[in-house]
Amino acid sequence: MRIAVVALGKIGLPLAVQFADSGHEVIGVDVNQAAVNTINEGLEPFPGEAHLQEKLSELIPAGRLRATSDYADAIPGADAVVLVAPVFVNDETWEPDFRYMDAATRSLAEHLTPGTLVSYETTLPVGTTRNRWKPMLEEGSGLVEGKDFHLAYSPERVLTGRVFADLRKYPKLIGALSDEGNRLARAFYEAVLQFDERPDLPRPNGVWDLGTTEASEMAKLAETTYRDVNIGLANQFGLFAAANGIDVYKVIEACNSQPYSHIHRPGIAVGGHCIPVYPRLYLSTDPDADIVRVARQLNASMPERLVAQAEGILGDLTGLKAVVLGAAYRGGVKETAFSGVFPTVQALTQRGADVVVHDPIYTDDELRALGFEPYALGGDVDVAVLQTDHAEYRDLGPERLPGVKLLVDGRNATDPARWVGTPRIVVGTAA
């Protein structure tokens, strides 16, 4: 097949590589010319994705994958087009921000030719594929969906850093606007993906047809919103446990020994492109989902709550040197999308602290580019807030933070034995 992939970011580029590695001709489209040039040189434009560089080094010279910024070069004559341009959420209104996907869809429509399967993989509010993309594609192309081209939705279900492994591990969900669209979508994804055996699943691993775009859209929102709500519940339990001298981690371990309980872990922040965003996309079409809204609000409040707790212990943070340990939204991943570092730094700064940031996978210049003053372990500090569960922090002790009066361990990642004699706050345990 001839396949076009629109938007070559941390999901789109590995998808393009996966399709090419499965034996197909793939052209990737991206508006970032620098990224296009880097990819065409056979180099990964971002670090940290397992096996990406080795696959690029094979596929680009072989001519099985190339990148372009020109839709006219990639779209006409394609058997399938997969779009993974981002959809964001307005921080103030919680309404979806479609500007990037709208632009990609209009550019695609301008060059769409008959016989193409169009599949969206970006997480979307329920009904978006049918009610927004179908009319936009038809208007821009002059073609008729279901007759001249077919439209499907198939959510990406992978984590950056392990995309290729996740593509094999999880069923590929599809839903189209017609029976023929579902047939074509199934045939397409079966031709570009390979699946691990999963005896734990109720049916064989592979392409799972959910029948409609709405069902497929909701499946992605539901599985990610579940995690946010579960974390919100864990945080609620943690706040109560800490206030009542209970170790919530022992409680959770005990609960989860029973097969019907799957309580997640509390923590200072829920970050990344997915979990903080997708519940708000869900709420955009189900505004009565109060449980989703409250969980999202509680999780967003955790940095402020923990900094306030630190202020209560130290009395006043004005003029104190505070280090936030970890800029990344999760351990081992060089990504700050919706990271808890931003509200944590803000909460400390608003209380008059002199705030610096440390992260073992970011250079000082990269931290400055994010708006932070970098910190090196070994420098004097009054209070430390562990925001990211990097492996490098597991053995961290007060000797690496001279003068530290309090550790706020927002991930329960440090060894309490190393902190005997120094106050240590952990979400879900008494101070």
C-alpha positions as CSV (number, residue, x, y, z in Angstrom):
1,M,0.0,0.0,0.0
2,R,0.9,3.6,-0.3
3,I,0.3,5.3,3.0
4,A,0.5,8.9,4.2
5,V,0.9,9.8,7.9
6,V,0.0,13.4,8.8
7,A,2.0,14.9,11.7
8,L,5.4,13.2,12.5
9,G,5.6,13.8,16.3
10,K,6.2,11.3,19.0
11,I,3.3,9.1,17.9
12,G,3.1,9.8,14.2
13,L,6.7,9.1,13.3
14,P,6.9,5.7,15.1
15,L,3.5,4.9,13.3
16,A,5.0,5.8,10.0
17,V,8.1,3.7,10.7
18,Q,5.8,0.8,11.8
19,F,3.9,0.9,8.6
20,A,7.0,1.1,6.4
21,D,8.7,-1.7,8.4
22,S,5.6,-3.8,7.6
23,G,6.5,-3.6,3.9
24,H,4.5,-0.5,2.7
25,E,5.5,2.7,1.0
26,V,5.1,5.5,3.5
27,I,5.2,9.3,3.2
28,G,5.0,11.4,6.3
29,V,3.8,15.0,6.3
30,D,4.7,17.6,8.8
31,V,4.7,21.4,8.9
32,N,8.0,21.5,10.7
33,Q,10.6,21.6,7.9
34,A,13.5,21.1,10.3
35,A,11.9,17.8,11.5
36,V,11.3,16.8,7.9
37,N,14.9,17.4,7.0
38,T,16.2,15.5,10.0
39,I,14.0,12.5,9.3
40,N,15.1,12.4,5.6
41,E,18.7,12.3,6.8
42,G,17.8,9.1,8.7
43,L,18.0,10.7,12.1
44,E,15.4,10.7,14.9
45,P,14.2,14.3,15.6
46,F,13.6,13.5,19.3
47,P,15.3,11.2,21.7
48,G,14.0,8.4,23.9
49,E,11.9,6.2,21.6
50,A,13.1,2.6,21.7
51,H,14.3,1.2,18.4
52,L,13.3,4.4,16.4
53,Q,16.8,5.3,15.3
54,E,17.8,1.8,14.2
55,K,14.6,1.5,12.1
56,L,15.1,5.0,10.6
57,S,18.6,4.0,9.7
58,E,17.3,1.1,7.7
59,L,14.1,2.5,6.2
60,I,15.2,5.9,5.0
61,P,18.2,4.8,2.9
62,A,16.1,1.9,1.5
63,G,13.5,4.5,0.2
64,R,10.6,2.9,2.1
65,L,9.9,6.0,4.2
66,R,10.4,9.7,3.5
67,A,9.1,12.9,4.9
68,T,7.7,16.0,3.3
69,S,6.0,19.3,4.2
70,D,3.9,19.2,1.0
71,Y,0.5,17.6,1.3
72,A,0.3,17.6,-2.6
73,D,3.3,15.3,-2.5
74,A,1.9,12.8,0.0
75,I,-1.9,12.6,-0.2
76,P,-3.0,12.1,-3.8
77,G,-3.2,8.4,-4.7
78,A,-2.7,7.2,-1.1
79,D,-4.5,4.0,-0.2
80,A,-4.7,5.2,3.4
81,V,-4.1,8.4,5.3
82,V,-3.6,8.4,9.0
83,L,-3.8,11.6,11.0
84,V,-2.2,12.2,14.4
85,A,-2.1,16.0,14.6
86,P,-2.7,17.2,18.1
87,V,-5.9,18.3,19.7
88,F,-5.5,20.4,22.9
89,V,-7.8,21.7,25.6
90,N,-8.2,25.3,26.6
91,D,-6.9,25.6,30.2
92,E,-9.5,28.2,31.1
93,T,-12.7,26.9,29.5
94,W,-11.8,23.2,29.2
95,E,-13.1,23.3,25.6
96,P,-11.3,21.4,22.8
97,D,-8.8,23.3,20.7
98,F,-9.0,21.8,17.2
99,R,-6.9,24.4,15.4
100,Y,-4.1,22.0,14.4
101,M,-6.3,19.2,13.4
102,D,-8.6,21.5,11.5
103,A,-5.6,22.8,9.5
104,A,-4.4,19.3,8.8
105,T,-7.9,18.1,7.8
106,R,-8.4,21.0,5.4
107,S,-5.0,20.5,3.8
108,L,-5.7,16.8,3.5
109,A,-9.2,17.4,2.0
110,E,-7.7,19.7,-0.7
111,H,-5.6,16.8,-2.0
112,L,-7.8,13.8,-1.2
113,T,-8.4,11.5,-4.2
114,P,-11.0,8.7,-4.6
115,G,-10.4,5.3,-3.1
116,T,-8.6,6.5,0.1
117,L,-9.3,5.3,3.6
118,V,-8.9,8.2,6.1
119,S,-8.2,7.2,9.7
120,Y,-7.9,9.6,12.6
121,E,-5.8,8.4,15.6
122,T,-5.7,11.5,17.8
123,T,-7.9,11.3,20.9
124,L,-11.2,13.1,20.1
125,P,-14.5,14.0,21.8
126,V,-17.2,11.5,21.0
127,G,-18.9,12.4,17.7
128,T,-16.0,14.4,16.3
129,T,-15.2,12.1,13.4
130,R,-18.7,12.0,12.1
131,N,-19.8,15.5,12.9
132,R,-16.6,17.6,12.3
133,W,-14.2,15.7,10.1
134,K,-16.7,14.1,7.6
135,P,-18.3,17.4,6.5
136,M,-14.9,19.2,6.5
137,L,-13.4,16.5,4.3
138,E,-16.4,16.4,1.9
139,E,-16.5,20.1,1.6
140,G,-12.8,20.5,0.9
141,S,-12.5,17.6,-1.5
142,G,-15.8,17.6,-3.3
143,L,-15.9,13.8,-2.6
144,V,-18.6,11.9,-0.8
145,E,-17.8,9.8,2.3
146,G,-18.9,6.2,2.0
147,K,-18.8,6.4,-1.8
148,D,-15.6,8.1,-2.9
149,F,-13.6,7.7,0.3
150,H,-14.1,6.0,3.7
151,L,-13.6,7.5,7.1
152,A,-12.6,5.7,10.3
153,Y,-11.4,6.4,13.8
154,S,-8.8,4.2,15.5
155,P,-7.3,5.6,18.7
156,E,-3.6,5.4,19.4
157,R,-3.1,3.4,22.7
158,V,0.7,3.7,23.2
159,L,3.1,5.4,25.5
160,T,6.1,7.4,24.2
161,G,9.3,5.5,24.7
162,R,7.7,2.1,24.0
163,V,5.5,2.7,21.0
164,F,6.6,-0.3,19.0
165,A,6.1,-2.7,21.9
166,D,2.7,-1.2,22.7
167,L,1.5,-1.5,19.1
168,R,2.1,-5.3,19.4
169,K,0.7,-5.6,22.9
170,Y,-2.7,-3.9,22.8
171,P,-5.7,-4.6,20.5
172,K,-6.2,-2.1,17.7
173,L,-9.6,-0.5,18.1
174,I,-11.4,0.6,15.0
175,G,-14.8,2.1,14.2
176,A,-16.0,3.6,10.8
177,L,-19.0,5.3,9.4
178,S,-20.1,2.3,7.3
179,D,-19.8,-1.4,7.1
180,E,-17.5,-1.0,4.1
181,G,-15.4,1.5,6.1
182,N,-15.0,-1.0,8.9
183,R,-14.0,-3.7,6.5
184,L,-11.3,-1.5,4.9
185,A,-10.1,-0.2,8.3
186,R,-9.7,-3.8,9.5
187,A,-7.8,-4.8,6.4
188,F,-5.6,-1.8,6.6
189,Y,-4.5,-2.3,10.2
190,E,-4.1,-6.0,9.9
191,A,-1.7,-5.3,7.0
192,V,0.5,-2.8,9.0
193,L,0.5,-4.2,12.6
194,Q,1.6,-7.4,14.2
195,F,0.2,-8.6,17.5
196,D,1.6,-10.5,20.5
197,E,-0.4,-13.4,21.8
198,R,-2.5,-12.4,24.8
199,P,-4.2,-15.4,26.5
200,D,-5.4,-13.0,29.2
201,L,-7.8,-11.3,26.7
202,P,-11.4,-12.4,26.2
203,R,-10.8,-12.8,22.5
204,P,-7.6,-13.0,20.3
205,N,-5.4,-10.0,20.2
206,G,-5.6,-8.0,17.0
207,V,-7.9,-5.6,15.3
208,W,-11.1,-5.2,17.3
209,D,-14.0,-3.6,15.4
210,L,-16.3,-1.6,17.7
211,G,-18.7,-0.9,14.9
212,T,-18.9,2.9,15.0
213,T,-16.6,5.9,15.2
214,E,-18.4,7.0,18.4
215,A,-17.7,3.7,20.2
216,S,-14.1,3.8,19.2
217,E,-13.8,7.5,20.3
218,M,-15.4,6.7,23.6
219,A,-13.2,3.7,24.3
220,K,-10.1,5.8,24.2
221,L,-11.6,8.5,26.4
222,A,-13.0,5.9,28.8
223,E,-9.8,4.0,29.4
224,T,-7.8,7.2,30.0
225,T,-10.5,8.9,32.1
226,Y,-10.7,5.8,34.2
227,R,-7.1,6.3,35.2
228,D,-7.6,10.0,36.1
229,V,-10.7,9.2,38.2
230,N,-8.9,6.3,39.9
231,I,-5.9,8.5,40.7
232,G,-8.3,11.1,42.0
233,L,-9.8,8.5,44.3
234,A,-6.4,7.4,45.5
235,N,-5.5,11.0,46.2
236,Q,-8.7,11.5,48.1
237,F,-7.9,8.4,50.2
238,G,-4.3,9.6,50.6
239,L,-5.4,13.0,51.9
240,F,-7.7,11.4,54.4
241,A,-5.2,8.8,55.5
242,A,-2.5,11.4,56.1
243,A,-4.8,13.5,58.2
244,N,-5.7,10.5,60.3
245,G,-2.3,8.9,60.9
246,I,-2.9,6.1,58.4
247,D,-0.4,4.8,55.8
248,V,-2.5,4.7,52.6
249,Y,0.0,2.6,50.8
250,K,-0.5,-0.3,53.2
251,V,-4.3,0.2,52.8
252,I,-4.0,0.1,49.0
253,E,-1.8,-2.9,49.0
254,A,-4.3,-4.7,51.2
255,C,-7.3,-3.7,49.1
256,N,-5.6,-4.8,45.8
257,S,-4.9,-8.2,47.2
258,Q,-8.6,-8.8,46.4
259,P,-9.2,-9.3,42.6
260,Y,-12.0,-6.7,42.4
261,S,-10.0,-3.8,43.7
262,H,-7.5,-2.0,41.5
263,I,-6.8,1.3,43.3
264,H,-4.0,3.3,41.8
265,R,-1.3,5.3,43.7
266,P,-1.7,8.9,44.9
267,G,0.8,11.5,43.8
268,I,1.6,15.1,43.5
269,A,0.6,15.5,39.8
270,V,-0.9,13.7,36.8
271,G,1.0,14.9,33.7
272,G,1.6,14.0,30.1
273,H,-0.4,14.6,26.9
274,C,-3.1,12.1,27.8
275,I,-4.5,11.8,31.4
276,P,-4.8,15.5,32.2
277,V,-6.4,16.2,28.8
278,Y,-8.7,13.4,27.8
279,P,-11.1,13.7,30.8
280,R,-11.8,17.3,29.7
281,L,-12.4,16.1,26.1
282,Y,-14.9,13.6,27.5
283,L,-16.5,16.4,29.6
284,S,-17.0,18.5,26.5
285,T,-19.7,16.1,25.3
286,D,-20.9,14.8,28.7
287,P,-21.0,17.9,30.9
288,D,-23.1,16.0,33.5
289,A,-20.1,13.7,34.4
290,D,-19.5,15.2,37.8
291,I,-17.3,12.4,39.0
292,V,-14.9,13.0,36.1
293,R,-14.8,16.8,36.8
294,V,-14.2,16.5,40.5
295,A,-11.4,13.9,40.0
296,R,-9.7,16.2,37.5
297,Q,-10.0,19.2,39.8
298,L,-8.6,17.2,42.8
299,N,-5.7,15.9,40.8
300,A,-4.9,19.4,39.5
301,S,-5.0,20.7,43.1
302,M,-2.3,18.3,44.5
303,P,0.8,20.5,43.9
304,E,-0.8,23.4,45.7
305,R,-2.0,21.2,48.6
306,L,1.4,19.7,49.1
307,V,3.2,23.0,49.0
308,A,0.7,24.4,51.5
309,Q,1.4,21.4,53.7
310,A,5.1,22.2,53.5
311,E,4.4,25.8,54.4
312,G,2.5,24.6,57.4
313,I,5.4,22.6,58.7
314,L,8.1,25.2,58.0
315,G,6.0,28.2,59.0
316,D,7.0,30.5,56.1
317,L,8.6,29.8,52.8
318,T,9.6,33.4,52.1
319,G,13.2,33.6,51.2
320,L,13.8,29.9,51.4
321,K,15.7,28.0,48.7
322,A,13.3,25.4,47.3
323,V,14.3,22.8,44.7
324,V,11.8,20.9,42.6
325,L,13.2,17.5,41.7
326,G,12.1,16.6,38.3
327,A,10.8,18.6,35.4
328,A,9.5,15.6,33.4
329,Y,5.9,14.6,33.9
330,R,7.0,11.0,34.6
331,G,10.2,9.2,35.4
332,G,12.6,8.3,32.6
333,V,10.7,10.3,29.9
334,K,12.1,13.6,28.5
335,E,8.7,15.3,28.2
336,T,7.2,18.2,30.2
337,A,3.7,18.2,28.7
338,F,1.3,19.2,31.6
339,S,4.0,18.3,34.0
340,G,3.4,19.0,37.7
341,V,6.7,21.0,37.7
342,F,4.8,24.0,36.5
343,P,2.1,24.3,39.2
344,T,4.6,23.2,41.8
345,V,7.1,26.0,40.9
346,Q,4.2,28.4,40.8
347,A,2.9,27.5,44.2
348,L,6.4,27.8,45.8
349,T,7.1,31.1,44.0
350,Q,3.8,32.6,45.2
351,R,4.8,31.9,48.7
352,G,8.0,33.8,48.3
353,A,10.4,30.9,47.9
354,D,13.5,31.1,45.7
355,V,12.8,28.2,43.4
356,V,15.3,26.1,41.4
357,V,14.7,22.9,39.4
358,H,16.8,19.7,38.9
359,D,16.3,16.9,36.4
360,P,18.9,14.4,35.5
361,I,17.8,14.1,31.9
362,Y,17.6,17.8,31.1
363,T,20.7,20.1,30.6
364,D,20.9,23.4,32.4
365,D,20.2,25.2,29.2
366,E,17.1,23.1,28.5
367,L,15.8,23.8,32.0
368,R,16.4,27.6,31.4
369,A,14.5,27.3,28.1
370,L,11.6,26.0,30.1
371,G,11.7,29.0,32.4
372,F,13.5,27.4,35.3
373,E,16.7,28.2,37.2
374,P,18.7,25.0,37.2
375,Y,20.0,23.3,40.3
376,A,22.9,20.9,40.8
377,L,22.7,18.3,43.6
378,G,25.1,19.3,46.4
379,G,24.0,22.9,46.5
380,D,22.5,24.4,49.6
381,V,18.7,24.1,49.8
382,D,16.0,24.5,52.5
383,V,13.1,22.5,51.1
384,A,13.0,19.9,48.3
385,V,9.9,18.7,46.4
386,L,10.2,15.5,44.5
387,Q,7.9,15.8,41.5
388,T,9.2,13.1,39.1
389,D,9.9,9.5,40.0
390,H,13.2,9.3,38.1
391,A,15.2,6.2,39.1
392,E,18.1,8.5,40.0
393,Y,16.1,9.8,43.0
394,R,15.4,6.5,44.6
395,D,18.6,6.5,46.6
396,L,18.6,10.3,47.2
397,G,19.4,11.2,50.8
398,P,19.7,14.6,52.7
399,E,23.5,14.5,52.2
400,R,22.9,15.4,48.5
401,L,20.8,18.4,49.6
402,P,22.9,20.2,52.2
403,G,20.8,22.2,54.7
404,V,17.5,20.6,53.7
405,K,14.9,21.0,56.4
406,L,12.0,19.2,54.7
407,L,11.5,16.7,51.8
408,V,8.1,16.6,50.1
409,D,8.2,13.3,48.3
410,G,5.3,13.6,45.9
411,R,5.8,10.2,44.4
412,N,6.8,8.0,47.5
413,A,10.0,7.3,45.5
414,T,12.7,7.8,48.2
415,D,13.9,5.4,50.9
416,P,12.5,6.6,54.3
417,A,15.5,4.9,56.0
418,R,17.8,7.5,54.4
419,W,15.7,10.4,55.7
420,V,15.6,9.5,59.4
421,G,16.0,12.8,61.3
422,T,14.8,14.9,58.4
423,P,11.1,15.6,58.1
424,R,9.6,13.9,55.0
425,I,6.1,14.4,53.7
426,V,4.7,11.6,51.4
427,V,1.2,11.8,49.8
428,G,-0.9,9.4,51.8
429,T,1.1,9.1,55.0
430,A,1.3,11.2,58.2
431,A,4.1,13.8,58.3
